[in-house]
Amino acid sequence: MVDRTHTGKRCRTLQHLTTRDGLLRRATCGTIRYEMENLDRRLVFVEWENGMSIPVFAHEIELCTEEERLAA
């Protein structure tokens, strides 16, 4: 089931992530589109600032604070 609770919220990667579209470096920021469960894992679909639009696991990102969102 698709969860849109965090749609529009800003997030960033906690580590370097190798994806099908290339490398997402640590602290890459993006905007959450939606989340969903897949095989008992939480996937978060994000539009990244570097132009990629790919899913990551929930434990690989953190939500940005309100101050960080306002500064962006």
Buried (B, 14 or more C-beta within 10 A) or exposed (E): EEEEEBEEEBBBBEEEBEEEEEEBEEEBBBBBBBBBEEEEEBBBBBEBEEEBEBBBEBEBBEEBEEEEBEEE
